[in-house]
Structures are given as C-alpha cells and as structure tokens.
Amino acid sequence: MSKRIRVDDRVYERLESAKRDDESFNDTVERLIDDPSFRDLQDVFSDAQISEMRAAIEETSHNTNQ
C-alpha cells in the first residue's frame, strides 16, 4: 500500500539532488533514513584514498592475528 506525502519545494529539491540515477524517490528516502553505509562514502574518497584505507585495514588485521 502506498501513501502520499507533501513536502515543500526546498525539501523536494534536496531529495531530487540526493536521488541516484538508478533509484526511485522511495529508494532515495529509504536510503537516507537508514543507517549510514559505506556505499554512501563512494563519492567522498578518491580511489587512491580507498586503496590506502584497505591496505591499512589489512595490515591491522594481519598484525592482530599474529
């Protein structure tokens, strides 16, 4: 069952800007109200930064298991 909600133009514009190409507005709202995920950080870090973080995690994991 679906429900309709009203949002003012400012809120609609923010939702529209947060909406990904492959998402419906429902998907966008659900993503935004759910707990944060690593996927949400994909546009925050560069590939080089992600590689550095992975290496640091692997190193820490390796050192902890010794």
C-alpha positions as CSV (number, residue, x, y, z in Angstrom):
1,M,0.0,0.0,0.0
2,S,1.4,3.4,-0.9
3,K,0.9,6.7,0.8
4,R,1.2,10.2,-0.4
5,I,3.2,12.8,1.5
6,R,3.6,16.5,0.9
7,V,7.0,18.2,1.0
8,D,7.8,21.8,0.3
9,D,9.8,22.8,-2.8
10,R,13.0,23.1,-0.8
11,V,12.8,19.5,0.6
12,Y,11.8,18.2,-2.8
13,E,14.9,19.8,-4.4
14,R,17.1,18.3,-1.7
15,L,15.6,14.8,-2.3
16,E,15.9,15.2,-6.0
17,S,19.6,16.2,-5.7
18,A,20.2,13.2,-3.4
19,K,18.4,10.8,-5.8
20,R,20.7,8.5,-7.7
21,D,20.1,7.7,-11.4
22,D,19.1,4.1,-10.6
23,E,16.8,5.0,-7.7
24,S,13.1,5.8,-7.3
25,F,12.2,8.6,-4.8
26,N,11.1,5.8,-2.4
27,D,14.5,4.2,-2.7
28,T,16.2,7.6,-2.0
29,V,14.1,8.3,1.1
30,E,14.7,4.8,2.4
31,R,18.5,5.1,1.9
32,L,18.6,8.5,3.6
33,I,16.7,7.3,6.7
34,D,18.5,4.0,7.0
35,D,21.8,3.7,8.9
36,P,24.8,5.1,7.0
37,S,26.6,2.6,4.7
38,F,30.0,2.5,3.2
39,R,28.3,2.9,-0.2
40,D,27.3,6.4,0.8
41,L,31.0,7.3,1.1
42,Q,31.8,6.3,-2.6
43,D,31.8,9.9,-3.7
44,V,33.7,11.2,-0.7
45,F,37.0,9.4,-1.1
46,S,39.2,9.0,-4.1
47,D,40.3,5.6,-5.4
48,A,43.8,6.2,-4.0
49,Q,42.4,7.0,-0.6
50,I,40.2,3.9,-0.6
51,S,43.3,1.8,-1.5
52,E,45.2,3.3,1.3
53,M,42.4,2.6,3.8
54,R,42.1,-1.0,2.6
55,A,45.8,-1.5,3.0
56,A,45.7,-0.1,6.5
57,I,42.8,-2.3,7.4
58,E,44.6,-5.4,6.0
59,E,47.8,-4.5,7.8
60,T,46.0,-4.0,11.1
61,S,44.1,-7.3,10.7
62,H,47.4,-9.1,9.8
63,N,49.1,-7.6,12.9
64,T,46.2,-8.5,15.2
65,N,46.2,-12.1,14.0
66,Q,49.9,-12.7,14.9
